[in-house]
Amino acid sequence: MSLTNQDLIELVAWRRKLHRQPEISNEEEKTAGEVVAFLADTKPDEVLTGLGGHGVAAIYDSGRPGSTVLFRSELDALPIEELSGVPHSSEVPGKSHMCGHDGHTAILAALGRQFGRQRPASGRVVLMFQPAEETGDGAAGVVADPRFAAIAPDFSFSLHNLPGIPFGEVRLKPGVVNCASRGMRIVLEGKTAHSSMPETGTSPMLAVSQLMPALAKLGGRAFSDDDFGMITVTHAEMGEAVFGVAPGRAEVWATLRTRLDERMAGLVAAAEALVGRVAGEHGLTFAVDYHEIFVASMNAPSAVDHLRAALDEEGVAHSEEALPMRASEDFGIFGRSAPSAMFFLGAGERHPALHNPDYDFPDDLIPLGARIFMRTARNLLG
């Protein structure tokens, strides 16, 4: 079963509509409503809304025994001002779909069109439109929702477009494909003083200047090594924007990154020990908290085999080049309950990079992504 020309016209127009009205993580209420409305004509057997925030699951049930196969896309945009200049540019200041989640969503909607016309021969297909991927909240929230237990997929699949890869080629491999990461916020507390008498206070200035390079040095090992670790300082601020007060408080933000989840605990312990030692040396108290926590995304060999078979049958070139990636992706959560795999679909070698302000999702990937997913589903369910 394939998409009609009219399907493609409507899917592209809808993708561009989503692009014009982006909503960032945990704010995707209108985007979720658009999904429900667009799929209404396909008459899903069940639609779950509000999953893990604003998530939507559209279920197409054969009515016969068989596997449950989940396909996932993301709903959220980014807090980036768009500079692409395309006619369908974001109409929301400071927010835009600079990661292509609007395109991924259109690919799943294309599956909905096809399953609306012909259900799988056995089992169920679940189209999971997930919120809050960019912050790492979404997949965890969806899986934690009590209603997810009724979905209980036997396989989960996802894709992500990838600039820098020849258009239409795929990158796919078993094992780790995206790193674990987490944001670490360090707060250092001392005591303010008049800037003419800094010795009467306790400034975090020296501690901050010591911490930033020392945190970066805690990483190590080549990226090809399973013991790889990396810490990137992303933000620092100290005191008030005045000349008369020596600072008494500072924050340092850093991203911790590892190939494997097991390595993250050791990197966290090392970073916290460093912060405690440096704060103590300078007479400061400190606190640490964590944000945007992503587990490593691991592709299960059995799920990869199903995707490879679909790619071969559809004549799509694929290799393991460029994997794994340092970037994080919260799809790994789905892999904890069922064999799961994500593949990366080339957006073109010279296409603007993800999260760049001039990025836009290539519409010609919609039918290709849908073909790969549809072949996978039909192979598993008939």
MIVO-475739 format. One record per residue (C-alpha): residue number from 0; residue in one letter; x negated, y negated, z negated. Coordinates in steps of 0.001 Angstrom, whole numbers, always signed. Layout:
 pos code      c1      c2      c3
 NUM    A       X       Y       Z
...
//
This chain:
 pos code      c1      c2      c3
   0    M      +0      +0      +0
   1    S   -1360   -3408    +932
   2    L    -513   -7065    +520
   3    T   +1402   -8865   +3265
   4    N    +303  -12145   +4807
   5    Q   +3145  -13825   +2931
   6    D   +1893  -12284    -323
   7    L   -1538  -13773    +264
   8    I    -139  -17208   +1085
   9    E   +1928  -17196   -2109
  10    L    -876  -15787   -4281
  11    V   -3349  -18423   -3083
  12    A    -810  -21220   -3608
  13    W     -85  -19913   -7114
  14    R   -3774  -19574   -7965
  15    R   -4283  -23198   -6970
  16    K   -1292  -24226   -9062
  17    L   -2918  -22569  -12092
  18    H   -6154  -24331  -11189
  19    R   -4471  -27740  -11272
  20    Q   -2997  -27134  -14730
  21    P   -5751  -25482  -16812
  22    E   -5356  -24638  -20479
  23    I   -8359  -23848  -22672
  24    S   -8700  -20949  -25106
  25    N   -5767  -20431  -27479
  26    E   -3697  -23080  -25672
  27    E   -2523  -20963  -22704
  28    E   +1226  -21134  -23410
  29    K   +2249  -22640  -20058
  30    T    -152  -20412  -18128
  31    A   +1374  -17348  -19814
  32    G   +4826  -18619  -18859
  33    E   +3675  -18990  -15256
  34    V   +2576  -15346  -15245
  35    V   +5906  -14114  -16574
  36    A   +7817  -16189  -14038
  37    F   +5636  -15183  -11084
  38    L   +5996  -11479  -11880
  39    A   +9746  -11634  -12524
  40    D  +10647  -10573   -8965
  41    T   +8452   -7467   -9329
  42    K  +10740   -6296  -12158
  43    P   +8196   -4838  -14613
  44    D   +9665   -2100  -16807
  45    E   +8485   -4008  -19874
  46    V   +6882   -7373  -20526
  47    L   +5163   -8141  -23815
  48    T   +4375  -11765  -24603
  49    G   +2469  -13488  -27381
  50    L    -153  -10727  -27557
  51    G   -3176  -11898  -29506
  52    G   -1996  -15480  -29066
  53    H    -585  -16163  -25607
  54    G   -1384  -12809  -23981
  55    V   +1034  -11146  -21566
  56    A   +1263   -7436  -20717
  57    A   +3369   -6403  -17726
  58    I   +4024   -2652  -17658
  59    Y   +4974    -645  -14560
  60    D   +6120   +2812  -15620
  61    S   +6580   +5776  -13286
  62    G   +8881   +7493  -15756
  63    R   +6707  +10595  -15474
  64    P   +3958  +11937  -17767
  65    G    +469  +10728  -17032
  66    S   -2288   +8363  -18025
  67    T   -1920   +4717  -18972
  68    V   -4314   +2566  -16954
  69    L   -4906   -1038  -18021
  70    F   -6229   -3810  -15792
  71    R   -7227   -7018  -17533
  72    S   -7688  -10635  -16496
  73    E   -8167  -13818  -18504
  74    L   -5880  -16839  -18820
  75    D   -8121  -19529  -20301
  76    A   -9994  -22421  -18729
  77    L  -12989  -24388  -20031
  78    P  -13486  -27833  -21617
  79    I  -15364  -29092  -18527
  80    E  -14567  -32096  -16328
  81    E  -14120  -30801  -12773
  82    L  -16258  -32368  -10029
  83    S  -15503  -29969   -7170
  84    G  -13521  -32438   -5080
  85    V  -11119  -29743   -3822
  86    P   -7524  -30861   -3144
  87    H   -6237  -28637   -5954
  88    S   -8659  -30011   -8572
  89    S   -7697  -30029  -12226
  90    E   -5118  -32624  -13174
  91    V   -6034  -32333  -16855
  92    P   -8934  -34573  -17909
  93    G  -11840  -32676  -19429
  94    K  -10415  -29212  -18690
  95    S  -10877  -26961  -15675
  96    H  -11017  -23384  -14381
  97    M  -14784  -23329  -13919
  98    C  -15088  -19583  -14548
  99    G  -12528  -18282  -12081
 100    H  -10013  -16921  -14543
 101    D   -7274  -18385  -12344
 102    G   -8525  -16147   -9530
 103    H   -8759  -13075  -11742
 104    T   -5179  -13714  -12835
 105    A   -4068  -13943   -9197
 106    I   -5735  -10575   -8498
 107    L   -3682   -8937  -11254
 108    A    -563  -10661   -9969
 109    A   -1336   -9105   -6573
 110    L   -1231   -5696   -8250
 111    G   +2117   -6624   -9745
 112    R   +3485   -7389   -6284
 113    Q   +2462   -3937   -5072
 114    F   +3592   -1954   -8114
 115    G   +6866   -3832   -7990
 116    R   +7486   -2241   -4599
 117    Q   +6174   +1200   -5457
 118    R   +5561   +2427   -8986
 119    P   +2636   +4760   -9663
 120    A   +3455   +8413   -9077
 121    S   +2692   +9264  -12704
 122    G   +1899   +7488  -15959
 123    R   +1877   +3712  -16411
 124    V     -12    +655  -15212
 125    V    -510   -2184  -17673
 126    L   -1461   -5616  -16332
 127    M   -3049   -7394  -19286
 128    F   -3322  -11160  -18977
 129    Q   -5571  -11918  -21930
 130    P   -5999  -15262  -23694
 131    A   -9115  -16829  -25208
 132    E  -11898  -14901  -23501
 133    E  -14239  -17891  -23612
 134    T  -14221  -18040  -27417
 135    G  -14266  -14295  -28036
 136    D  -10913  -14421  -29861
 137    G   -8675  -13024  -27170
 138    A   -9465   -9333  -26707
 139    A   -9817   -8827  -30450
 140    G   -6454  -10498  -31025
 141    V   -4751   -8424  -28357
 142    V   -6115   -5130  -29687
 143    A   -5234   -6095  -33274
 144    D   -1613   -6853  -32310
 145    P    +556   -3954  -33626
 146    R   +2300   -3753  -30233
 147    F    -942   -2828  -28517
 148    A    -745    +611  -30134
 149    A   +2249   +1353  -27898
 150    I    +172    +528  -24823
 151    A   -2742   +2783  -25848
 152    P   -4576   +2841  -22490
 153    D   -6446   +5933  -21372
 154    F   -8667   +3743  -19159
 155    S   -9263     -15  -19061
 156    F  -10755   -1918  -16130
 157    S  -11700   -5524  -15468
 158    L  -13690   -7612  -13012
 159    H  -15493  -10922  -12950
 160    N  -16497  -12935   -9939
 161    L  -20243  -13599   -9778
 162    P  -21872  -16396   -7789
 163    G  -25406  -15645   -6617
 164    I  -24342  -12225   -5300
 165    P  -23520  -11774   -1577
 166    F  -19849  -12408    -962
 167    G  -17733   -9297   -1408
 168    E  -20498   -7076   -2752
 169    V  -20080   -5449   -6153
 170    R  -22447   -4941   -9073
 171    L  -21588   -2009  -11322
 172    K  -23457    +287  -13701
 173    P  -22812   +2481  -16730
 174    G  -24034   +1388  -20148
 175    V  -24453   -2157  -21391
 176    V  -23436   -4858  -18897
 177    N  -22965   -7888  -21167
 178    C  -24824   -8815  -24338
 179    A  -23470   -9132  -27843
 180    S  -23583  -12710  -29105
 181    R  -22365  -14963  -31869
 182    G  -22548  -18627  -32738
 183    M  -24324  -19402  -36024
 184    R  -23568  -22717  -37757
 185    I  -26091  -23714  -40411
 186    V  -25238  -26497  -42864
 187    L  -28030  -28007  -44949
 188    E  -27117  -30191  -47934
 189    G  -29418  -32564  -49775
 190    K  -28881  -36121  -51060
 191    T  -28696  -39431  -49220
 192    A  -30922  -42375  -50096
 193    H  -31561  -45917  -48987
 194    S  -33769  -45787  -45916
 195    S  -36299  -48043  -47695
 196    M  -36603  -45491  -50506
 197    P  -36229  -42051  -48910
 198    E  -38167  -40491  -51791
 199    T  -35131  -41000  -54063
 200    G  -33045  -38596  -51963
 201    T  -33427  -35152  -50454
 202    S  -33536  -35307  -46664
 203    P  -32983  -32269  -44429
 204    M  -35126  -33821  -41688
 205    L  -38234  -31690  -42178
 206    A  -36158  -28549  -42620
 207    V  -34320  -29183  -39345
 208    S  -37555  -29830  -37455
 209    Q  -38998  -26611  -38907
 210    L  -35912  -24479  -38357
 211    M  -35284  -25158  -34678
 212    P  -38503  -23687  -33261
 213    A  -38657  -20999  -35965
 214    L  -35187  -19696  -35058
 215    A  -36167  -19424  -31404
 216    K  -39239  -17376  -32340
 217    L  -37114  -14771  -34131
 218    G  -36043  -13365  -30775
 219    G  -38345  -11054  -28956
 220    R  -38822   -8071  -26722
 221    A  -38223   -8108  -22988
 222    F  -34609   -8214  -21842
 223    S  -35058   -4734  -20392
 224    D  -35696   -3385  -23909
 225    D  -32752   -2237  -26039
 226    D  -34355   -4126  -28952
 227    F  -34055   -7425  -27065
 228    G  -33010  -10371  -29245
 229    M  -32679  -14063  -28457
 230    I  -31769  -17179  -30423
 231    T  -30965  -20410  -28616
 232    V  -30487  -23630  -30580
 233    T  -27507  -25357  -28961
 234    H  -26748  -28339  -31197
 235    A  -28152  -30298  -34125
 236    E  -27007  -33364  -36010
 237    M  -28266  -35112  -39117
 238    G  -27029  -37940  -41299
 239    E  -24970  -40875  -40088
 240    A  -25553  -43094  -37076
 241    V  -26873  -45965  -39188
 242    F  -30332  -47393  -39965
 243    G  -29895  -48050  -43663
 244    V  -29304  -44513  -44983
 245    A  -31761  -41623  -45138
 246    P  -29800  -38426  -44339
 247    G  -28496  -35979  -46912
 248    R  -26795  -33476  -44648
 249    A  -27536  -31722  -41376
 250    E  -26108  -29035  -39126
 251    V  -27936  -26753  -36730
 252    W  -26004  -24535  -34312
 253    A  -27573  -21559  -32599
 254    T  -26455  -18637  -30450
 255    L  -27755  -15191  -31383
 256    R  -27861  -12669  -28553
 257    T  -28754   -8957  -28350
 258    R  -28284   -6173  -25803
 259    L  -26809   -3822  -28381
 260    D  -24432   -4361  -31299
 261    E  -26720   -2421  -33653
 262    R  -29539   -4913  -33068
 263    M  -27331   -7899  -33960
 264    A  -27180   -7063  -37668
 265    G  -30975   -7206  -37899
 266    L  -31174  -10511  -36033
 267    V  -28484  -12026  -38273
 268    A  -30361  -10892  -41400
 269    A  -33628  -12351  -40126
 270    A  -32020  -15682  -39242
 271    E  -30259  -15983  -42594
 272    A  -33477  -15138  -44470
 273    L  -35319  -17830  -42507
 274    V  -32658  -20432  -43284
 275    G  -32728  -19555  -46974
 276    R  -36506  -19789  -47171
 277    V  -36763  -23115  -45321
 278    A  -33891  -24662  -47282
 279    G  -35513  -23582  -50550
 280    E  -38857  -25063  -49563
 281    H  -37232  -28454  -49061
 282    G  -34894  -28456  -52059
 283    L  -31735  -28057  -50024
 284    T  -28649  -25934  -50439
 285    F  -27302  -24206  -47364
 286    A  -24297  -22394  -45921
 287    V  -23950  -20250  -42815
 288    D  -20840  -19264  -40881
 289    Y  -20202  -17571  -37546
 290    H  -18043  -18353  -34523
 291    E  -17294  -16956  -31053
 292    I  -18336  -13405  -31910
 293    F  -18695  -11097  -28893
 294    V  -19548   -7410  -29071
 295    A  -21668   -5890  -26319
 296    S  -19691   -4797  -23266
 297    M  -20476   -1163  -22510
 298    N  -19288    +525  -19329
 299    A  -18238   +4128  -19953
 300    P  -19710   +6513  -17344
 301    S  -16332   +8146  -16662
 302    A  -14683   +4763  -15997
 303    V  -17605   +3710  -13794
 304    D  -17175   +6909  -11754
 305    H  -13551   +5971  -11004
 306    L  -14556   +2479   -9880
 307    R  -17405   +3811   -7723
 308    A  -15052   +6231   -6007
 309    A  -12649   +3377   -5240
 310    L  -15455   +1174   -3913
 311    D  -16713   +3924   -1633
 312    E  -13242   +4685    -326
 313    E  -12619    +995    +362
 314    G  -16023    +565   +2027
 315    V  -17264   -2028    -486
 316    A  -21040   -2255    -891
 317    H  -22194   -1876   -4477
 318    S  -25375   -1494   -6523
 319    E  -26665   -1851  -10086
 320    E  -28785   -4933   -9318
 321    A  -28553   -7953  -11657
 322    L  -27133   -5858  -14510
 323    P  -26951   -6074  -17425
 324    M  -26355   -9791  -17903
 325    R  -27428  -11962  -20820
 326    A  -24029  -13629  -20858
 327    S  -21313  -12301  -23168
 328    E  -17817  -11063  -22378
 329    D  -15138   -9951  -24818
 330    F  -13849   -7104  -22611
 331    G  -16146   -4854  -24673
 332    I  -13444   -4705  -27348
 333    F  -11213   -2649  -25041
 334    G  -14022    -126  -24667
 335    R  -13782    +774  -28337
 336    S  -10430   +2506  -27880
 337    A  -10669   +3988  -24365
 338    P  -13198   +4516  -21550
 339    S  -13581   +1099  -19951
 340    A  -15605    -555  -17225
 341    M  -16045   -3977  -15676
 342    F  -17482   -4712  -12264
 343    F  -18827   -7965  -10867
 344    L  -17576   -9197   -7508
 345    G  -19916  -11365   -5444
 346    A  -18686  -14909   -4836
 347    G  -21523  -15777   -2448
 348    E  -25237  -16331   -2820
 349    R  -24941  -20122   -2556
 350    H  -21633  -20524   -4373
 351    P  -21752  -22945   -7354
 352    A  -22507  -21105  -10586
 353    L  -19947  -20224  -13231
 354    H  -19287  -23089  -15668
 355    N  -20734  -25610  -13185
 356    P  -18447  -28647  -12707
 357    D  -18305  -28109   -8920
 358    Y  -17258  -24433   -9085
 359    D  -14001  -23143   -7592
 360    F  -12842  -19546   -7254
 361    P  -13062  -18223   -3657
 362    D   -9502  -17326   -2650
 363    D  -10718  -14685    -194
 364    L  -11691  -12531   -3185
 365    I   -8043  -12077   -4191
 366    P   -7174   -9340   -1660
 367    L  -10542   -7616   -2109
 368    G  -10294   -7463   -5901
 369    A   -6721   -6226   -5613
 370    R   -7725   -3501   -3128
 371    I  -10401   -2151   -5473
 372    F   -8077   -2113   -8474
 373    M   -5195    -632   -6479
 374    R   -7355   +2188   -5116
 375    T   -8556   +2902   -8655
 376    A   -4986   +3036   -9942
 377    R   -3703   +5223   -7119
 378    N   -6615   +7649   -7529
 379    L   -5810   +8028  -11223
 380    L   -2022   +7963  -11076
 381    G   -1014   +8636   -7499
//
